[in-house]
């Protein structure tokens, strides 16, 4: 029988390695083409890799918890149909959501979280992030998080690497003392706050996505000085146009016409007028992006958040943006996005009005430097100027805001951009047809 080598596929330009979280097949099991072999995790999404041949799983080259580079062979299939040996790379992957087990009362001991051994893969430390590989090694060696937190890390942002933990374990077995080594916590500026459990509280472990969100949010506020500006926007033209055309749009395109593509179109136009809002920071250098890639925050059914990206929105018309927005949102909620679709954003949009919120101050999605927030559209009495004088009338009004990185965006630029955005929305062409 011929053998087929299965390699880690390309998951996007920004992904260079994956972590094997769970094998779905054992050596000797029969597999079909396109049948899932293994669950993997990247720093963006959880996914499955499928078999590219039918036959028997001859060998698993890596174990659960191992970090595998993209393009590396991780399994060998003994093909049952005479397939020639080949390094097959699947073209696509299927993203899956990792279920979060619901803890039952009485099933969890009431001792301190720090004293609990590193057993479930989703378990986390309150003071430090540990990769799945490090957690796996710690679990095998019976190391608690309290002990892990004392090990100096040589990785980025003091992270513990595989070499760090292996050297620690080796020294521990030899009886070496760590008293002459600096504690990992000793160099961390954040105070460690002890959490008390009365025994009656319910404990829910953060799933992997929530851990990533938490780390990303903390890193953002530590990186960028956040400033938020607000403006009131008359949404009369847009509300009237959408109400008039939403049924025709649904009939013609089979999709709902929401406000989101209108907001994204206006953002792209305002960025064209003020390109220095569409930048990133690299040390002392400012990278001005040539394309407007708008990330749109999407709330997932499980309560987490993901930000798919509408790429090159500045070169798309309203209806192209609408189809892209609907496609990305639907696949985000069904866990069908691939890593490239949630990376590469240059500015973000969050629609707080979807949940009835009037205004908000969102956190910047690093490495971007600005995020636009739009609140709920409410009917309000407003003063308008006419040839006959000022008048009070009822108008649909929305509060928009932009939160920006004050390292590179000053209040003047932030205000000019926001007012231009409001101008595009208030002067929306309500004569255009579907």
Secondary structure, DSSP 8 states (H G I E B T S, - for coil): --EEEEE-----TT--EEEEEEESS-TT-EE-TT-EEEEEE-SS-EEEEE-SS-EEEEEE-S-TT-EEETT-EEEEEEESS-----EE--S--EE---------TTSS--S-GGGSBS-STT---SS----HHHHHHHHHHT-BHHHHTTS---SGGG---HHHHHHHHHHHHHT---TTS--TGGG--S--------SSS------HHHHHHHHHHHHHHHHS-EEEEEEEEE-HHHHHHHHHHHHHHHHHHSS---SHHHHHHHHHHHHHH-GGGSEEEETTEEEE-SS--EEEEEE-TTS-EEEEEETTGGGS-HHHHHHHHHHHHHHHHTT---GGGGS--SEEEEEGGGGT---------TT-SEEEEE---EEEEEEEEETTEEEEEEEEEEEEEEEEETTT--HHHHHHHHHHHHHHHHT--TT---
